[in-house]
Each structure stands twice: as C-alpha cells, then as structure tokens.
Amino acid sequence: MKYRTLLKEELEEVQDEFIKFLAANSIASDDWENLKKTDQKKVSGLIDIFSDIFWEKALTNIKCVEQRSPKRLRMIKFDDDQAELIELRIPEAEQLNLMDPEHVKQLSDGSKDIAQFNPELFTGTRNFEHSRNLELFNFLEQGARPTKLDMFNHFKQFIKK
C-alpha cells in the first residue's frame, strides 16, 4: 500500500464510490456479501486497493493545507515539485486567536490588519523527498487540514508589502 487503508467510518462516507469500484471490478452486491463471509483476505485486498485509489484522487485535488493553534498558523501550498510554507506566529500578549473563525475571517478578507498584532512571519520552500501526494498525505496524517488557497495568497501578498 502506498497510503493507509481507509477506516471503517471513512469507507462508509465514500460508500457510493466504493460500490462503483466494486462494479468496475465485476463484483456485484451478492458477490461482495459472499466474499465478506468466505475470503476476508480478498476483501481486505480490495479495500486496500480502493483506499490507495481514493487517497491518490483526493490528494491530487488538495492544493493547500493548514495547521493551526491559537497563536500559530502554518499554511503549506503544494505545487508539483515543491511545498511553499508561510508560518504566522502571534505573540501571546496579543488579542488575536487564530482558532477563532471570526478573527480568521477578518484577517482573510482584510478587515483586520495582521500587522497590528506584531506577527512574526516565516516563509520557505522545500523540494519533495518523496512524491507530492505522499508528502501531502504525511501532513494530513499529522493533523493538517485541507484549506483554500485564498488565505495563503492573502498572506503572500502581505509579505510582499
């Protein structure tokens, strides 16, 4: 396996796609029920194959992830051959909570100026040691969440100023 097997709850969320996968492999509903009773190894193998296909498709569609705490926001944009990082750190004394959706909205739409909170900004790029999708998968497994590029681009513009 390239990634990890989808958890039961995750597999249930993508049940329609899994049914299409089984149908594409000529496995009808009755055949699947019979396999679950008679050949658990084949069932696990099919779920593993589907999991890799699912992850590959999902990861390809993700362009940016974020990791957030009340005083730190790390955004990572994934291009084809490298990752670009913007990290924002807010001093503890400042009245800005990066976990508060309203504060984040105000920063992303420009109604609050991040400069007033004495931020530290860090940027960098890094070439991938492994494939793009495997690197992205590892960040997701460490708690990063997919996010839109809007905020990343907003902070990139702020840095250019």
N, C-alpha and C positions, 0 to 999 in steps of 0.2 A: 504494500500500500504506500502511496505517496503521501497521503494526509492521514486522517483518522476516520474510523468508522463513525457514521452519524449515530448519535444517541437515539434511543427509542422515541423520546419526545420530539427530537429533530426530524426523525424519519416520518413520524405522524404528521408533522407540519407540511411535509413535501410529498404526502401520500399520492396525490394525483400524478406528479412527475415519476414517482416510483412505479405506479401502475403502468404508465406509458413505457417506462424502461423494460418492465417485465413483458409487456405486449410486443415490444420491438425485438425481444429475445424469444418470441413464440412461447411464452409461459402464460397460459390462461389462468383465471382465478382458481378454478378447481385444481389445476396442476400445482399452483403455488401452495394451496392449502395441503395438498398431498405431500409436497416437498417438505413443508414445515414439520410434518409428522414423521417422515421417513429418512430425510437426508439433511440433517442440521448443518453438516459441513458445506454442502452445496448452497444452502440458504445463506449461511454466513459469507461465503464467497461472493454470491450475487449482491448482497448488501454492501460488501467491501468495494466491489466494482462500481456500484451505483454511487457510493459515497465519494469515491475519487472523481467520478464524472460530475457529481453535484458540486463538490468543492472547486474543481477546476473552472466550471462555468461561473460560479458565484464570485470567486476571487478575481477572475478576468474583468468582471464588471465593477469592482471596487477600485476607486482611484485615490482615495484618501482615507486615513484613519486618524482617530484621536485617542489620547489617554489624558484623563483629566482628574484633578484633585481640586480642593477649594482654592489653592494658591498657585497651581501649575497647570498649564495646558500645553500638551505636546501634540503637534499635528505632523503627520508624515504623508507626503504625496508620493505615490508610486508611479514612476514612469516605466518605460520598457526596460531600461538597463540600470536605473539608479533610483534611490529614495532621496527625497529632499525633506529636510526637517526644519520646522520652526517651533521653538520652545519659548513659552512665555512664563515668566515667574513673577509673581506679585509679592512684595514684602508683607510679612504677617500683619503689620500695623495698619495696612490699607484696608478700607471698607469695600472690598470687591471680592465676591465669592464666585469663582469660575464654575461652581456646581449649580449656581442659581440660574435657571433658564432665562429669567428676565434680564439679569446682568449680561449674560452671553448674547442675548438678542440685541441689547443696546450697544454692545461692542461691535457686533457683526453688521448692524445697519448704520453704524457711525453716529448714533445719537449720544453715545458716551465716548469720550476721547480716552483711549487707553493711556496716553502719555500722562494724564493727571494722577495715575496710580503708581508712578515711579517704577515701571516694569523693567525687568531685565529680559532682553531678547537674545536668543541664541539661534543660529542658523547653521546649516551644513548640508552636505550631500555625501552619499556613500554609494559606491557601486555594490551590486549584489554579490554575495559569496555563493549563493545558490540561485535557483530560478526566482523570478519576480514573485510568482504566486506562492512559492514555498516560504519566502521571506515574509510576505504579507500574512500568510497563514500563521506563522510563528508569532507575529504581533497580535493577531486576533486571539490566539490561544493564551497570550499573556494579559488579556483583558482590554486590548484596544477595541474600539468600536468604529464601524464604518461611518463616515461623515461626508457631507457635501464639500466640494472644493471652494465654495463661496467664502467661508471664514479663512481658509488657508490663503486664498488670494487677497482677501482684505488685509490680513497681517503682512503679507508680502508687499503690498502697496505701502503700508505704514512704514515698513523697514526702509523702503526706497526713499521715503521723505526724509 
